Amino acid sequence: MLAEKFFLYLETLLNGQPRNPDGSPRVVSTSPHVPVTLPRGK
């Protein structure tokens, strides 16, 4: 598991993804949006 995290970190560095001002990588979700309808309150 530690090796997997290392390779994910390494890929992030090599891809040159956009970063936030604090230096953390910006995460972009590619999952489809699923609308949720909540029940109305009383």
C-alpha angles and dihedrals in degrees: 000000000000090000090052091053090048092054092047089052091047092050090051091054094046096046092058093222118184113274134212119243091261091057098255118132117259111242118214117193117220095185116118118255113253113198115223125204113207122206115257117255122239 
